[in-house]
Amino acid sequence: MRISSPFNRRTLIGLLAVGASPVFAQFRVEVSGVGLTQLPIAVAEFRGEAQAPQKIGAIVRADLDRSGMFRAVDAAGLVADENTRPDLANWRQKGADAMVTGSVSPLADGRFDVRLRLWDMVRGQDLGGQSYTVSKADLRLSAHRISDFVYEKLTGEKGIFSTRIAYVTKAGQRYNLWVADSDGEGAQSALASAEPIISPAWSPSGAQLAYVSFESRKPVIYSHDVATGKRRLLANFRGSNSAPAWSPDGKQLVATLSRDGGSQIYALSLTGGDPKRLTQSSSIDTEPAYSPDGRYVYFVSDRGGAPQIYRMSPAGGNPERVTFTGSYNISPAVSPDGRWLAYVSRVGGAFKLHVMEIAGGTATAITDTSADESPSFAPNSRLIVYATQQQGKEALMTTTLDGKIKARLSGISGDIREPDWGPFQR
């Protein structure tokens, strides 16, 4: 969500209910829905995981379930390591097309040896394996890497389980910017503040997060080095500075500034200099987002009388309207493959996540909730993370593009919002 815009479904006061304490670092994953075409896969309990700090097999199963590409075949009671050859006929009878086996072994230096093997049960083939030597703290990451290996071997596409998400929480009067695994677990605080933090945005390299802070009693844009915690002031011009979005090459940002009066889109070079104004309207222009090829900047404007999504050249110029279905469309996000546009549309008073194929212009509502916001694509373009409300509580959700498989990443209590999905690690 971008605070610069009055189009957002929350008022400013509602928006400022965002931040956290360590209690939010753990999430409960609830997967619902059934996809039309899913590969049936069995994931055995890894040998040694019962004594390990992390249940590797369970993490892999949850990753694959959440992806929407796989259907779990019950492997309860089966403990199998990378050297175990499964009874192919038996598991084929149970409906499994593939199986994952492996082991977790403690080493003398305190680290762990994690191994896996992937089996094609249909062809009776060993599809290969991987091994990782990791610290206790990186056991979950090794499980996500196993999921990535399995996903890529069986789909031909790169997995996103070892990528990260950023999100914002609020507990009491404390605001917190978190960086977490793609399933919401393993969260680490990047920034805590008594003032609101909003609009986190990953750089293309995954090394930086841009965000908006209110510690100066007005919206100011910073960048945060994820590895070192160092931050840099990017925009503190007169008026509001908000809604940062990185260019695909990471050399500049676009943002919404009100330095010249109304809210307009500007380009900000990371090497400094005066911002370049890209929109020249008397309307409110906000929520900019680059297309992955750098050809367009998408944004929201009420220049036609109500909020709609437009796009323009990164150099500015005459924008073209993109959304024509619905009278109130905000929060554009373009998929990394450039094919899809996710956005939030107000439908009968409800705010619902929509997905539109850009080439054809056909849009579809993919949620049954009524307070959706802040969509962000996974780097393989297959999933979307977004914020919403369920049973009156803030929650983060992931969904497949057809809306058939959703996973709720819900905190124990408090507000959780403003998600942004990071890139593949470089």
C-alpha positions as CSV (number, residue, x, y, z in Angstrom):
1,M,0.0,0.0,0.0
2,R,1.2,3.5,-0.8
3,I,0.4,6.2,1.7
4,S,0.7,9.1,-0.8
5,S,-2.6,8.2,-2.3
6,P,-6.1,9.0,-1.0
7,F,-7.3,6.2,-3.2
8,N,-6.0,3.5,-0.8
9,R,-8.8,1.7,1.0
10,R,-7.5,2.8,4.4
11,T,-7.6,6.3,5.8
12,L,-4.3,7.7,7.0
13,I,-5.2,6.9,10.6
14,G,-6.0,3.3,9.6
15,L,-2.8,3.1,7.6
16,L,-0.7,4.0,10.6
17,A,-1.7,0.8,12.4
18,V,1.3,-1.2,11.2
19,G,4.6,-2.5,13.3
20,A,5.8,-5.4,15.7
21,S,7.5,-7.4,18.4
22,P,9.3,-10.7,18.1
23,V,6.0,-12.5,18.6
24,F,5.3,-11.9,14.9
25,A,8.3,-13.8,13.8
26,Q,6.5,-17.1,13.6
27,F,3.6,-17.8,11.2
28,R,1.0,-20.5,10.9
29,V,0.7,-21.7,7.3
30,E,-2.8,-22.8,6.3
31,V,-3.2,-24.1,2.7
32,S,-6.7,-24.2,1.1
33,G,-8.0,-24.9,-2.4
34,V,-7.5,-27.5,-5.0
35,G,-5.7,-26.9,-8.3
36,L,-6.8,-28.5,-11.5
37,T,-3.5,-30.1,-12.5
38,Q,-1.1,-31.0,-9.7
39,L,1.7,-33.5,-9.6
40,P,1.1,-36.1,-6.8
41,I,4.3,-36.3,-4.7
42,A,5.2,-38.1,-1.5
43,V,7.7,-36.5,0.9
44,A,9.1,-39.0,3.4
45,E,10.2,-38.1,6.9
46,F,14.0,-37.4,6.5
47,R,16.1,-39.9,8.5
48,G,17.4,-38.1,11.6
49,E,14.9,-35.1,11.4
50,A,13.0,-36.3,14.5
51,Q,16.1,-35.3,16.6
52,A,16.9,-32.2,14.4
53,P,15.9,-28.6,15.3
54,Q,13.9,-28.4,12.1
55,K,11.6,-30.9,10.5
56,I,13.0,-30.8,6.9
57,G,10.4,-33.1,5.3
58,A,7.5,-31.1,6.8
59,I,8.9,-27.8,5.5
60,V,9.4,-29.3,2.0
61,R,5.8,-30.6,2.1
62,A,4.4,-27.2,3.1
63,D,6.5,-25.5,0.4
64,L,5.3,-27.8,-2.4
65,D,1.7,-27.6,-1.2
66,R,1.7,-23.8,-1.2
67,S,3.1,-23.6,-4.7
68,G,-0.1,-25.0,-6.2
69,M,1.8,-27.3,-8.5
70,F,1.8,-30.4,-6.3
71,R,-0.6,-32.6,-4.4
72,A,0.7,-34.3,-1.3
73,V,0.4,-38.1,-1.2
74,D,0.3,-39.3,2.4
75,A,3.7,-40.7,3.5
76,A,3.0,-40.8,7.2
77,G,5.2,-43.3,9.0
78,L,7.7,-43.6,6.2
79,V,11.3,-42.7,7.2
80,A,13.7,-42.9,4.3
81,D,17.1,-41.4,3.6
82,E,18.8,-40.6,0.3
83,N,20.1,-44.2,0.0
84,T,16.6,-45.8,0.3
85,R,15.2,-47.0,-2.9
86,P,11.4,-46.7,-2.6
87,D,9.0,-49.6,-3.5
88,L,8.0,-48.0,-6.8
89,A,5.1,-50.3,-7.5
90,N,3.6,-49.7,-4.0
91,W,3.9,-46.0,-4.2
92,R,2.6,-45.9,-7.8
93,Q,-0.5,-47.8,-6.4
94,K,-0.9,-45.1,-3.8
95,G,-0.9,-42.5,-6.6
96,A,2.5,-41.0,-6.2
97,D,4.3,-39.8,-9.3
98,A,7.4,-38.6,-7.4
99,M,9.0,-39.0,-4.0
100,V,11.5,-37.1,-1.9
101,T,13.7,-38.9,0.6
102,G,16.7,-37.6,2.6
103,S,18.6,-37.3,5.9
104,V,19.7,-34.8,8.5
105,S,22.9,-35.6,10.4
106,P,24.6,-33.5,13.1
107,L,28.3,-32.9,12.6
108,A,31.1,-32.7,15.2
109,D,31.5,-28.9,14.6
110,G,27.8,-28.2,15.4
111,R,26.7,-27.9,11.8
112,F,24.3,-30.3,10.0
113,D,24.7,-32.4,6.9
114,V,21.4,-32.4,4.9
115,R,20.9,-34.7,2.0
116,L,18.0,-35.5,-0.4
117,R,17.1,-37.8,-3.3
118,L,14.3,-37.3,-5.8
119,W,12.6,-40.2,-7.4
120,D,10.5,-40.4,-10.5
121,M,8.0,-43.2,-9.6
122,V,6.5,-43.4,-13.0
123,R,9.7,-44.1,-14.9
124,G,11.5,-45.7,-11.9
125,Q,14.3,-43.2,-12.2
126,D,16.6,-41.5,-9.7
127,L,16.4,-37.8,-10.6
128,G,19.4,-36.9,-8.6
129,G,20.1,-35.3,-5.2
130,Q,21.8,-32.6,-3.3
131,S,23.7,-32.2,-0.1
132,Y,24.2,-29.1,2.1
133,T,26.4,-28.5,5.1
134,V,24.7,-25.8,7.1
135,S,24.6,-24.2,10.5
136,K,21.6,-24.8,12.8
137,A,20.3,-21.3,11.9
138,D,20.3,-22.3,8.2
139,L,18.4,-25.6,8.5
140,R,15.2,-24.0,7.3
141,L,17.0,-22.4,4.4
142,S,18.4,-25.9,3.4
143,A,14.8,-27.2,3.4
144,H,13.7,-24.4,1.1
145,R,16.6,-25.1,-1.2
146,I,15.5,-28.8,-1.3
147,S,12.0,-27.5,-2.3
148,D,13.6,-25.4,-5.0
149,F,15.5,-28.4,-6.4
150,V,12.4,-30.6,-6.5
151,Y,10.3,-27.8,-8.0
152,E,12.8,-27.1,-10.8
153,K,13.4,-30.8,-11.6
154,L,9.7,-31.6,-11.9
155,T,8.4,-28.4,-13.5
156,G,11.4,-27.0,-15.4
157,E,10.9,-23.7,-13.7
158,K,13.0,-22.1,-11.0
159,G,11.6,-22.5,-7.4
160,I,11.1,-19.5,-5.1
161,F,11.1,-21.1,-1.7
162,S,14.5,-19.8,-0.7
163,T,13.6,-16.3,-1.6
164,R,12.5,-13.7,1.0
165,I,9.6,-11.5,1.8
166,A,9.5,-8.2,3.6
167,Y,6.5,-7.0,5.5
168,V,5.5,-4.5,8.2
169,T,3.8,-5.1,11.6
170,K,2.5,-3.0,14.5
171,A,2.3,-4.0,18.1
172,G,1.1,-1.3,20.5
173,Q,2.9,1.8,19.4
174,R,5.9,-0.1,18.0
175,Y,6.4,-0.5,14.2
176,N,8.7,-3.1,12.7
177,L,10.0,-3.9,9.2
178,W,10.7,-7.7,8.9
179,V,12.6,-9.8,6.4
180,A,11.5,-13.4,6.4
181,D,11.6,-16.7,4.5
182,S,9.0,-17.0,1.7
183,D,6.7,-18.9,4.0
184,G,6.8,-16.2,6.7
185,E,9.1,-18.1,9.1
186,G,12.5,-17.1,10.3
187,A,11.7,-13.4,10.4
188,Q,14.4,-11.0,11.4
189,S,13.8,-7.3,12.2
190,A,15.4,-4.9,9.8
191,L,14.1,-1.8,11.5
192,A,12.0,-1.0,14.6
193,S,10.5,2.5,15.2
194,A,8.0,4.3,17.3
195,E,6.8,6.0,14.1
196,P,5.1,4.3,11.1
197,I,7.1,2.4,8.5
198,I,5.4,1.7,5.2
199,S,5.9,0.7,1.5
200,P,8.9,-1.6,1.7
201,A,10.3,-2.3,-1.8
202,W,13.1,-4.8,-2.6
203,S,15.9,-3.7,-4.9
204,P,16.5,-6.0,-8.0
205,S,19.6,-7.5,-6.4
206,G,17.9,-8.2,-3.1
207,A,20.6,-6.4,-1.2
208,Q,18.5,-3.2,-0.4
209,L,15.0,-2.4,0.8
210,A,13.6,1.0,0.2
211,Y,10.9,2.1,2.6
212,V,9.0,5.1,3.9
213,S,9.5,6.3,7.5
214,F,7.6,8.9,9.5
215,E,10.3,9.5,12.1
216,S,10.6,13.0,10.8
217,R,6.9,13.5,11.3
218,K,6.3,13.3,7.6
219,P,6.9,10.6,4.9
220,V,10.6,10.3,4.0
221,I,12.2,7.6,1.8
222,Y,15.2,5.6,2.9
223,S,17.1,2.6,1.6
224,H,18.3,-0.2,4.0
225,D,21.2,-2.5,3.4
226,V,19.8,-5.9,4.4
227,A,23.2,-7.5,5.2
228,T,24.7,-4.6,7.3
229,G,21.7,-2.7,8.5
230,K,23.1,0.6,7.2
231,R,20.6,3.0,5.7
232,R,20.7,5.9,3.3
233,L,18.4,8.9,2.9
234,L,16.9,8.9,-0.6
235,A,14.2,11.5,-0.6
236,N,13.3,14.2,2.0
237,F,11.9,16.9,-0.2
238,R,9.3,19.5,0.8
239,G,5.9,17.8,1.4
240,S,5.4,14.1,1.1
241,N,8.0,11.5,-0.2
242,S,6.4,8.1,-0.7
243,A,5.7,5.0,-2.7
244,P,9.3,4.1,-3.8
245,A,9.8,1.5,-6.6
246,W,13.2,0.4,-8.1
247,S,14.1,0.5,-11.7
248,P,15.0,-3.0,-13.1
249,D,18.7,-2.0,-13.3
250,G,18.7,-0.8,-9.7
251,K,20.1,2.6,-10.7
252,Q,17.1,4.7,-9.8
253,L,13.8,4.8,-8.1
254,V,10.4,6.2,-9.0
255,A,8.4,7.7,-6.2
256,T,5.5,10.0,-5.4
257,L,6.5,13.5,-4.3
258,S,4.4,16.5,-3.5
259,R,7.3,19.0,-3.6
260,D,5.6,21.0,-6.3
261,G,2.1,20.9,-4.9
262,G,0.0,17.9,-5.8
263,S,1.2,14.3,-5.7
264,Q,3.1,13.5,-8.9
265,I,5.6,10.8,-10.1
266,Y,9.3,11.5,-10.1
267,A,12.4,9.6,-11.0
268,L,15.2,9.7,-8.4
269,S,18.8,8.8,-9.4
270,L,20.8,6.9,-6.7
271,T,23.8,9.1,-7.6
272,G,21.9,12.2,-6.4
273,G,20.8,15.2,-8.3
274,D,17.4,16.8,-8.7
275,P,14.4,14.5,-9.1
276,K,12.9,14.4,-12.6
277,R,9.2,14.9,-12.8
278,L,7.5,12.3,-15.0
279,T,3.8,13.2,-14.8
280,Q,2.5,16.7,-15.5
281,S,-1.1,16.7,-14.4
282,S,-3.3,18.5,-12.0
283,S,-4.6,15.1,-10.8
284,I,-3.2,12.8,-8.1
285,D,-0.6,10.4,-9.7
286,T,0.8,7.8,-7.3
287,E,1.8,4.2,-6.7
288,P,4.4,3.8,-9.5
289,A,5.7,0.4,-10.5
290,Y,8.2,-0.5,-13.2
291,S,7.6,-3.2,-15.8
292,P,10.4,-5.8,-15.5
293,D,11.7,-4.9,-19.0
294,G,12.0,-1.2,-18.0
295,R,9.8,-0.1,-20.9
296,Y,7.0,1.3,-18.7
297,V,6.1,2.8,-15.4
298,Y,2.7,1.8,-14.2
299,F,0.9,4.1,-11.8
300,V,-2.5,5.1,-10.4
301,S,-4.2,8.4,-11.4
302,D,-7.6,9.9,-11.0
303,R,-7.2,12.0,-14.1
304,G,-10.3,10.4,-15.6
305,G,-12.4,11.2,-12.6
306,A,-11.7,8.0,-10.5
307,P,-8.6,6.0,-9.7
308,Q,-7.4,3.8,-12.6
309,I,-4.1,2.3,-13.6
310,Y,-2.1,3.9,-16.4
311,R,1.4,3.4,-17.8
312,M,3.9,5.7,-19.4
313,S,7.5,5.7,-20.7
314,P,10.2,5.9,-17.9
315,A,11.0,9.2,-19.4
316,G,7.5,10.5,-18.9
317,G,5.2,11.6,-21.7
318,N,1.6,10.8,-22.5
319,P,0.2,7.9,-20.4
320,E,-2.1,5.3,-21.7
321,R,-4.9,3.8,-19.6
322,V,-4.5,0.1,-18.7
323,T,-7.6,-0.8,-16.6
324,F,-11.1,-0.4,-18.0
325,T,-13.1,-2.9,-15.8
326,G,-14.3,-1.4,-12.6
327,S,-14.5,2.2,-11.4
328,Y,-11.8,2.1,-8.7
329,N,-8.5,0.3,-9.4
330,I,-5.3,0.8,-7.4
331,S,-2.0,-0.8,-6.3
332,P,-0.5,-2.1,-9.5
333,A,2.2,-4.9,-9.5
334,V,3.6,-6.3,-12.7
335,S,4.8,-10.0,-12.8
336,P,8.5,-10.5,-13.4
337,D,7.7,-12.3,-16.7
338,G,5.8,-9.2,-17.8
339,R,2.7,-11.1,-18.6
340,W,0.4,-10.3,-15.6
341,L,-0.8,-7.2,-13.8
342,A,-2.1,-7.6,-10.2
343,Y,-4.1,-4.8,-8.6
344,V,-6.8,-4.1,-6.1
345,S,-10.3,-3.2,-7.4
346,R,-13.2,-1.9,-5.3
347,V,-16.2,-4.0,-6.1
348,G,-19.5,-3.1,-4.3
349,G,-17.6,-1.6,-1.4
350,A,-15.2,-4.6,-1.1
351,F,-11.5,-4.4,-2.1
352,K,-10.5,-7.5,-4.0
353,L,-7.3,-8.7,-5.6
354,H,-7.6,-8.9,-9.4
355,V,-5.2,-10.4,-12.0
356,M,-5.2,-9.2,-15.6
357,E,-3.3,-10.7,-18.5
358,I,-1.7,-7.5,-19.9
359,A,-1.8,-8.6,-23.6
360,G,-5.5,-9.4,-23.6
361,G,-6.8,-7.0,-20.9
362,T,-9.0,-9.6,-19.3
363,A,-9.2,-9.2,-15.5
364,T,-10.4,-11.7,-12.9
365,A,-11.1,-11.4,-9.2
366,I,-9.2,-14.2,-7.4
367,T,-10.1,-13.8,-3.8
368,D,-13.3,-14.0,-1.6
369,T,-12.0,-11.5,0.9
370,S,-13.1,-7.9,1.0
371,A,-10.0,-5.9,2.3
372,D,-7.2,-6.9,0.0
373,E,-4.2,-4.7,-0.6
374,S,-0.5,-4.6,-1.5
375,P,-0.1,-7.4,-4.0
376,S,3.5,-8.5,-4.9
377,F,4.6,-11.3,-7.3
378,A,7.0,-14.1,-6.5
379,P,10.1,-13.9,-8.7
380,N,8.9,-16.8,-10.9
381,S,5.6,-15.1,-11.5
382,R,3.6,-18.1,-10.2
383,L,2.4,-16.8,-6.8
384,I,1.2,-13.5,-5.4
385,V,1.6,-12.3,-1.7
386,Y,-0.9,-9.8,-0.5
387,A,-2.4,-8.4,2.7
388,T,-6.0,-8.8,3.7
389,Q,-8.4,-9.3,6.7
390,Q,-9.9,-12.6,7.8
391,Q,-12.2,-12.8,10.7
392,G,-11.4,-9.2,11.5
393,K,-7.6,-9.9,11.7
394,E,-4.8,-8.7,9.5
395,A,-3.2,-11.5,7.6
396,L,-0.7,-12.1,4.8
397,M,-1.8,-14.6,2.1
398,T,-0.2,-16.2,-0.9
399,T,-2.3,-17.2,-3.9
400,T,-1.8,-18.9,-7.3
401,L,-2.7,-16.7,-10.2
402,D,-6.0,-18.5,-10.7
403,G,-6.9,-18.1,-7.0
404,K,-7.3,-21.9,-6.5
405,I,-4.5,-22.4,-4.0
406,K,-4.2,-20.0,-1.1
407,A,-1.9,-20.1,2.0
408,R,-2.5,-17.9,5.0
409,L,0.5,-16.6,6.8
410,S,-1.2,-15.3,9.9
411,G,0.4,-13.8,12.9
412,I,-0.5,-14.6,16.5
413,S,-2.0,-11.2,17.1
414,G,-1.8,-7.6,15.8
415,D,-1.4,-6.0,12.4
416,I,0.6,-7.6,9.6
417,R,0.7,-5.8,6.2
418,E,2.7,-4.2,3.4
419,P,4.3,-7.4,1.9
420,D,6.8,-7.3,-0.8
421,W,8.3,-10.4,-2.4
422,G,12.1,-10.3,-2.9
423,P,14.0,-11.4,-6.1
424,F,15.9,-14.6,-6.7
425,Q,19.2,-14.4,-4.8
426,R,22.1,-13.5,-7.0
